[in-house]
Amino acid sequence: MDRFLIRGGKPLRGTVPISGSKNAALPILLASILTDEKCFLENVPSLRDIQTVIRLLECIGKKVIRTEGAVEVQSQGKKLAPQVPYSLVSQMRASVLVAGPLLARWGRACFPLPGGCAIGLRPIDLHLFGFAKLGAVIRHRHGDIELTSPKLRGNRIRLPFPSVGATENILMAAVLASGTTAIENAAREPEIADLARCLKQMGADIEGAGTRRIRIRGVLSLRGFKHRTIPDRLEAGTYLLAAAITHGQVRLTRTDPGPLAGLLKKLRRVGCRIRAEKKTGLSLSAPKILRATSIHTRPYPGFPTDLQSPWMALMATARGKCRIQETIFEKRFLHAAELQRMGAKIYVRKDTATVKGVPQLTGAPIMASDIRGGAALVLAALAAKGTSSLQRVYHIDRGYEKMERKLRKLGALIKRIRQ
């Protein structure tokens, strides 16, 4: 497995372009199941998870053409296979989003429980709850979940928790259901609004995406699309935090500051100077001394759980003490032990970590356990004195496009060691 060798202590300076959003591209690519017409998606990052969903589409019967920064999905003139193999589903949780489109289009979907990062149980109960409300019959067979319905029917679906995945899956199932569906307490993430924009381009009748209540009037069929994904707000946030932890000065291009408002507010409290450039750019200049600032994760528009790990790395070198409360996933502090190996003072109790900043982290052999935890360790290594060897960077490759190359352009001393 590849690893990163990182020599820290050098402030990041320069400009970095932000890639397209992985979390937007994945459900949009799977929405191509809803039509036989050609679908073309631009601004697609080159990531392991994208390659996994391409293989999944090919496995069920789609033809996929991958070019630089874009993916084209075509029909091969036959009914798609409803069975999704365990070998693909086990690699990525987002693969469960194949269920809604398959169920809506072909009346059947069969898939194993999904895998992904080791950050908690993340059950798919809310997905199944929504499908049942739309009239699907759910069976558990030999480790698989089988969904069947000759015709889905619109319904009022109130989610107990605003799950992003469940909102997306139910949304894609409901666009071809008969009648009207209302998703209440829906997730409001920008990626859901982007999916809805693409579905509307296909002919879907959707209102309220990006709010707590989404209304969908079912249509008989959908056409193809040509769509461009939104910028990756989580990648953008990670590079802002990388600039802050190294006391650097970085400008982001091809990004939208709007969805980052919660993070930017906290970074200003830390002491960073931030300047937004309309809707395409963002600059950050970090002070020599960072102020400890507490956070608690919340569904959008609250502080994103996906940036909690990099925030912890930042707080490990801030002056003072702060608390980090994780309210979304129960196992998202796995990176804390690795930060402690680098000299961080972190005390974890249940869903809360108390971080007391230290003047200097030190390089060490460390290991990534998930995408965002891996990014946190990269940030810590960039700020540390000495050299760190980061194992299992395949986790990082799932969520960050060419991370080591982008960091090198900012002056980081980082290289990939292929093994």
C-alpha positions as CSV (number, residue, x, y, z in Angstrom):
1,M,0.0,0.0,0.0
2,D,1.2,3.5,-0.8
3,R,2.2,5.9,1.9
4,F,3.0,9.6,2.3
5,L,6.4,10.9,3.5
6,I,5.9,14.4,4.9
7,R,8.5,16.8,6.3
8,G,6.7,19.5,8.3
9,G,7.3,23.0,9.5
10,K,6.9,24.9,6.2
11,P,4.1,27.4,5.7
12,L,1.9,26.7,2.7
13,R,1.7,29.6,0.2
14,G,0.2,29.9,-3.2
15,T,-3.0,29.1,-5.1
16,V,-4.9,25.8,-5.3
17,P,-7.8,24.9,-7.6
18,I,-10.7,23.0,-6.0
19,S,-12.0,19.9,-7.7
20,G,-15.6,18.9,-8.3
21,S,-17.6,17.5,-5.4
22,K,-17.3,13.8,-4.9
23,N,-20.4,13.7,-2.8
24,A,-22.4,15.5,-5.5
25,A,-20.9,13.4,-8.4
26,L,-21.7,10.0,-6.9
27,P,-25.5,10.3,-6.7
28,I,-25.7,12.2,-10.0
29,L,-23.8,9.4,-11.8
30,L,-26.2,6.9,-10.3
31,A,-29.2,9.0,-11.4
32,S,-28.2,8.0,-15.0
33,I,-30.0,4.6,-14.1
34,L,-33.3,6.5,-14.4
35,T,-33.0,7.0,-18.2
36,D,-31.9,5.2,-21.3
37,E,-30.6,8.5,-22.8
38,K,-27.0,9.7,-22.7
39,C,-25.9,11.4,-19.5
40,F,-22.8,13.6,-19.4
41,L,-21.3,14.9,-16.1
42,E,-18.5,17.5,-16.0
43,N,-16.2,18.6,-13.3
44,V,-15.8,15.0,-12.0
45,P,-12.8,14.4,-9.7
46,S,-10.4,11.6,-10.3
47,L,-10.9,9.5,-7.2
48,R,-11.2,5.9,-6.1
49,D,-14.8,6.3,-5.1
50,I,-15.7,7.7,-8.6
51,Q,-14.0,4.7,-10.2
52,T,-16.0,2.3,-7.9
53,V,-19.3,3.8,-9.0
54,I,-18.2,3.6,-12.6
55,R,-17.5,-0.1,-12.2
56,L,-20.9,-0.5,-10.4
57,L,-22.7,1.1,-13.4
58,E,-20.8,-1.1,-15.8
59,C,-21.6,-4.2,-13.7
60,I,-25.4,-3.6,-13.9
61,G,-25.3,-3.0,-17.6
62,K,-24.4,0.7,-18.5
63,K,-21.6,1.7,-20.8
64,V,-19.4,4.3,-19.2
65,I,-16.8,6.5,-21.0
66,R,-14.3,8.3,-18.7
67,T,-12.4,11.3,-19.9
68,E,-10.3,13.9,-18.2
69,G,-12.7,15.6,-15.7
70,A,-15.9,14.1,-17.2
71,V,-17.9,10.9,-17.3
72,E,-20.4,9.9,-20.0
73,V,-23.0,7.1,-19.3
74,Q,-24.8,5.4,-22.1
75,S,-27.5,2.7,-22.3
76,Q,-26.6,-0.6,-24.0
77,G,-30.2,-1.2,-25.0
78,K,-31.1,-3.8,-22.4
79,K,-32.7,-4.0,-19.0
80,L,-30.2,-3.3,-16.2
81,A,-29.3,-6.1,-13.8
82,P,-30.9,-5.4,-10.3
83,Q,-28.2,-7.3,-8.4
84,V,-25.2,-5.2,-7.1
85,P,-22.1,-7.3,-6.2
86,Y,-20.7,-7.3,-2.7
87,S,-17.2,-6.7,-4.0
88,L,-18.2,-3.2,-5.0
89,V,-20.7,-2.3,-2.3
90,S,-18.3,-3.3,0.5
91,Q,-15.8,-0.5,-0.7
92,M,-18.1,2.5,-0.5
93,R,-21.2,3.4,1.5
94,A,-22.6,5.6,-1.3
95,S,-23.1,2.5,-3.4
96,V,-26.4,2.1,-1.6
97,L,-27.7,5.0,-3.7
98,V,-28.1,2.6,-6.5
99,A,-31.2,1.2,-4.8
100,G,-33.5,4.2,-5.4
101,P,-32.9,4.5,-9.1
102,L,-33.1,0.8,-9.8
103,L,-36.3,0.4,-7.8
104,A,-37.9,3.4,-9.5
105,R,-36.9,2.3,-13.0
106,W,-37.1,-1.4,-12.9
107,G,-39.2,-2.3,-9.9
108,R,-36.4,-4.3,-8.2
109,A,-33.1,-3.8,-6.4
110,C,-30.9,-6.2,-4.6
111,F,-27.8,-5.2,-2.7
112,P,-25.6,-6.1,0.3
113,L,-25.2,-3.8,3.2
114,P,-22.7,-1.1,2.2
115,G,-19.2,-0.6,3.4
116,G,-16.9,2.5,3.5
117,C,-15.1,4.3,6.2
118,A,-14.9,2.9,9.7
119,I,-16.5,5.9,11.4
120,G,-19.6,4.2,12.9
121,L,-22.5,1.9,12.1
122,R,-24.3,4.3,9.7
123,P,-27.3,2.0,9.3
124,I,-29.5,2.3,6.2
125,D,-32.8,2.1,8.1
126,L,-33.9,5.5,7.0
127,H,-33.4,4.5,3.3
128,L,-35.6,1.4,3.8
129,F,-38.1,3.4,5.8
130,G,-38.5,5.8,2.9
131,F,-38.8,3.0,0.3
132,A,-41.4,1.2,2.4
133,K,-43.4,4.5,2.5
134,L,-43.3,4.6,-1.3
135,G,-44.7,1.0,-1.5
136,A,-41.6,-1.2,-1.7
137,V,-41.6,-4.6,-0.3
138,I,-38.4,-5.3,1.7
139,R,-36.9,-8.8,2.2
140,H,-33.6,-9.8,3.8
141,R,-32.1,-12.8,2.0
142,H,-28.6,-14.4,2.5
143,G,-27.0,-11.1,3.6
144,D,-28.7,-9.1,0.9
145,I,-31.6,-6.7,0.9
146,E,-34.1,-7.1,-1.8
147,L,-36.6,-4.4,-2.7
148,T,-39.5,-5.0,-5.0
149,S,-42.4,-2.9,-6.2
150,P,-44.4,-3.0,-9.5
151,K,-45.1,0.7,-9.2
152,L,-44.0,3.1,-6.5
153,R,-46.6,5.5,-5.0
154,G,-46.0,9.0,-3.7
155,N,-46.4,9.5,0.0
156,R,-45.5,11.8,2.9
157,I,-42.2,10.8,4.4
158,R,-40.9,12.4,7.6
159,L,-37.3,11.4,8.3
160,P,-36.5,11.0,12.0
161,F,-33.0,12.4,11.2
162,P,-32.0,14.6,8.2
163,S,-29.9,11.9,6.6
164,V,-28.1,13.0,3.4
165,G,-28.0,9.5,1.8
166,A,-31.7,8.7,2.7
167,T,-32.8,12.0,1.3
168,E,-31.0,11.4,-2.0
169,N,-32.1,7.8,-2.3
170,I,-35.8,8.6,-1.6
171,L,-35.6,11.6,-3.9
172,M,-34.3,9.5,-6.8
173,A,-37.0,6.8,-6.2
174,A,-39.8,9.3,-6.0
175,V,-39.2,11.1,-9.3
176,L,-40.8,8.2,-11.2
177,A,-43.4,7.3,-8.5
178,S,-47.1,8.0,-9.2
179,G,-48.5,10.9,-7.4
180,T,-46.8,13.4,-5.1
181,T,-44.1,12.7,-2.5
182,A,-43.2,15.1,0.4
183,I,-39.8,14.5,2.2
184,E,-40.0,16.3,5.5
185,N,-37.0,16.9,7.8
186,A,-34.9,16.4,4.7
187,A,-31.2,17.0,4.7
188,R,-30.2,20.4,3.2
189,E,-26.7,19.9,2.0
190,P,-25.6,21.7,-1.2
191,E,-25.0,18.3,-2.8
192,I,-28.7,17.4,-2.5
193,A,-29.6,20.7,-4.2
194,D,-27.1,19.8,-7.0
195,L,-28.7,16.4,-7.5
196,A,-32.1,18.0,-7.7
197,R,-30.9,20.5,-10.3
198,C,-29.7,17.6,-12.4
199,L,-32.9,15.6,-12.0
200,K,-35.0,18.7,-13.0
201,Q,-32.8,19.0,-16.1
202,M,-33.9,15.4,-16.8
203,G,-37.5,16.4,-16.5
204,A,-38.3,15.7,-12.8
205,D,-40.8,17.9,-11.0
206,I,-39.0,18.9,-7.7
207,E,-39.4,21.8,-5.4
208,G,-37.7,22.7,-2.1
209,A,-34.4,20.8,-2.5
210,G,-32.0,22.5,-0.1
211,T,-34.8,23.1,2.5
212,R,-36.3,20.9,5.2
213,R,-39.3,20.0,2.9
214,I,-38.8,18.6,-0.6
215,R,-41.9,18.0,-2.8
216,I,-41.7,15.7,-5.8
217,R,-44.5,15.1,-8.4
218,G,-43.8,11.9,-10.2
219,V,-43.4,11.8,-13.9
220,L,-43.6,9.0,-16.4
221,S,-40.1,9.1,-17.8
222,L,-36.8,11.1,-17.7
223,R,-34.4,12.2,-20.4
224,G,-30.6,12.4,-20.4
225,F,-28.5,15.3,-19.0
226,K,-25.4,17.4,-19.3
227,H,-24.5,18.7,-15.9
228,R,-21.5,20.2,-14.1
229,T,-21.0,19.3,-10.5
230,I,-20.5,21.9,-7.8
231,P,-17.1,22.5,-6.2
232,D,-16.0,20.2,-3.3
233,R,-16.7,22.3,-0.2
234,L,-14.9,19.6,2.0
235,E,-11.8,19.7,-0.1
236,A,-11.9,23.5,0.0
237,G,-12.3,23.4,3.8
238,T,-9.4,21.0,4.2
239,Y,-7.0,23.3,2.3
240,L,-8.1,26.3,4.3
241,L,-7.3,24.3,7.5
242,A,-4.0,23.2,6.0
243,A,-3.1,26.9,5.4
244,A,-4.1,27.8,9.0
245,I,-2.2,25.0,10.7
246,T,1.0,25.8,8.9
247,H,0.6,29.6,9.5
248,G,0.5,30.1,5.7
249,Q,-1.4,32.1,3.1
250,V,-3.4,30.3,0.5
251,R,-5.9,31.3,-2.2
252,L,-8.5,28.8,-3.4
253,T,-10.0,29.0,-7.0
254,R,-13.0,27.3,-8.6
255,T,-14.8,27.2,-5.3
256,D,-17.9,28.8,-3.7
257,P,-17.5,30.5,-0.3
258,G,-21.3,30.3,0.5
259,P,-21.5,26.6,1.7
260,L,-18.4,27.2,3.8
261,A,-19.9,29.9,6.0
262,G,-19.9,27.8,9.2
263,L,-16.2,26.9,8.8
264,L,-15.2,30.5,7.9
265,K,-16.9,31.9,11.0
266,K,-14.8,29.5,13.2
267,L,-11.6,30.2,11.3
268,R,-12.1,34.0,11.9
269,R,-12.4,33.2,15.6
270,V,-9.2,31.3,15.5
271,G,-7.6,34.5,14.2
272,C,-7.4,33.9,10.4
273,R,-8.0,36.7,7.9
274,I,-10.4,35.6,5.1
275,R,-11.4,37.3,1.9
276,A,-14.1,36.0,-0.4
277,E,-13.9,36.7,-4.1
278,K,-17.5,36.7,-5.4
279,K,-18.5,33.1,-6.0
280,T,-15.3,31.6,-7.4
281,G,-12.4,32.3,-5.0
282,L,-11.4,32.5,-1.3
283,S,-8.2,33.6,0.4
284,L,-6.9,32.8,3.9
285,S,-4.0,34.3,5.8
286,A,-3.2,32.6,9.1
287,P,-1.6,34.3,12.2
288,K,1.4,33.1,14.1
289,I,-0.7,32.2,17.1
290,L,-4.0,30.3,16.7
291,R,-6.7,30.7,19.3
292,A,-8.4,27.5,20.6
293,T,-12.1,27.5,19.4
294,S,-14.7,24.8,20.3
295,I,-17.0,23.3,17.8
296,H,-19.9,20.8,17.7
297,T,-20.9,19.1,14.4
298,R,-24.4,19.5,13.1
299,P,-26.3,18.7,9.9
300,Y,-25.9,21.4,7.2
301,P,-25.7,24.4,7.6
302,G,-24.0,23.5,10.9
303,F,-20.3,22.7,11.2
304,P,-19.7,19.6,8.9
305,T,-18.8,16.3,10.5
306,D,-16.4,15.7,7.6
307,L,-14.2,18.7,8.7
308,Q,-14.2,17.7,12.4
309,S,-11.1,15.6,12.1
310,P,-9.0,18.3,10.3
311,W,-10.3,20.8,12.8
312,M,-9.0,18.7,15.6
313,A,-5.5,18.7,14.0
314,L,-5.7,22.5,13.9
315,M,-6.7,22.8,17.5
316,A,-3.9,20.5,18.6
317,T,-1.5,23.4,17.9
318,A,-3.7,26.3,19.0
319,R,-3.2,28.3,22.2
320,G,-5.6,27.3,24.9
321,K,-8.2,24.5,25.4
322,C,-11.3,23.7,23.5
323,R,-14.0,21.0,23.1
324,I,-15.0,19.1,20.0
325,Q,-18.4,17.4,20.1
326,E,-19.3,14.9,17.4
327,T,-23.0,14.5,17.1
328,I,-23.3,12.7,13.8
329,F,-21.1,9.5,13.9
330,E,-20.2,7.6,17.0
331,K,-16.7,6.5,15.9
332,R,-15.3,9.6,14.4
333,F,-12.4,10.1,16.9
334,L,-10.2,7.3,15.6
335,H,-7.7,9.8,14.4
336,A,-7.2,11.2,17.9
337,A,-4.9,8.3,18.9
338,E,-2.7,9.0,15.9
339,L,-2.5,12.7,16.7
340,Q,-1.5,11.8,20.3
341,R,1.4,9.8,18.8
342,M,2.6,13.2,17.4
343,G,2.4,14.9,20.8
344,A,-1.1,16.2,20.8
345,K,-3.0,16.4,24.1
346,I,-6.4,15.1,23.4
347,Y,-8.8,13.5,25.9
348,V,-11.9,11.7,24.5
349,R,-15.0,10.9,26.5
350,K,-18.0,9.5,24.6
351,D,-19.0,12.1,22.0
352,T,-16.6,14.8,23.1
353,A,-12.9,15.4,22.7
354,T,-11.1,18.0,24.8
355,V,-8.0,19.4,23.1
356,K,-5.3,21.3,24.8
357,G,-3.0,22.9,22.3
358,V,0.8,22.3,22.3
359,P,3.5,24.5,20.9
360,Q,4.8,21.9,18.5
361,L,3.8,18.5,17.1
362,T,6.5,16.1,16.2
363,G,6.8,13.7,13.2
364,A,5.9,10.1,13.7
365,P,4.8,6.9,11.9
366,I,1.0,7.3,11.6
367,M,-1.9,5.5,10.0
368,A,-5.1,6.7,8.3
369,S,-8.4,5.0,9.3
370,D,-10.8,6.9,7.1
371,I,-10.9,9.7,4.5
372,R,-11.2,12.8,6.7
373,G,-9.1,11.3,9.5
374,G,-6.4,10.7,7.0
375,A,-6.6,14.3,5.9
376,A,-6.3,15.4,9.5
377,L,-3.1,13.5,9.8
378,V,-1.7,15.0,6.7
379,L,-2.4,18.5,8.2
380,A,-0.8,17.5,11.5
381,A,2.3,16.2,9.6
382,L,2.6,19.4,7.6
383,A,2.8,21.4,10.9
384,A,5.0,19.0,12.8
385,K,8.7,19.2,13.4
386,G,10.5,16.4,11.6
387,T,9.2,13.7,9.2
388,S,6.0,11.7,9.4
389,S,5.3,8.5,7.5
390,L,1.5,8.2,6.8
391,Q,0.3,4.7,6.0
392,R,-3.0,3.6,4.3
393,V,-3.3,6.7,2.1
394,Y,-5.8,4.8,-0.1
395,H,-8.4,6.3,2.3
396,I,-7.3,9.8,1.3
397,D,-7.4,8.8,-2.4
398,R,-11.1,8.0,-2.0
399,G,-11.9,11.7,-1.2
400,Y,-9.1,14.0,-2.3
401,E,-7.9,14.4,-5.9
402,K,-4.1,14.4,-6.3
403,M,-3.7,15.7,-2.7
404,E,0.1,15.4,-2.6
405,R,0.5,17.2,-6.0
406,K,-1.7,20.1,-4.9
407,L,0.2,20.4,-1.6
408,R,3.5,20.4,-3.3
409,K,2.4,23.3,-5.5
410,L,1.8,25.1,-2.2
411,G,5.3,24.4,-1.0
412,A,4.7,21.3,1.1
413,L,7.4,18.7,1.4
414,I,5.4,15.7,0.7
415,K,5.9,12.7,-1.6
416,R,4.1,9.4,-2.3
417,I,6.1,6.2,-1.7
418,R,4.6,3.4,-3.8
419,Q,4.9,0.0,-2.2
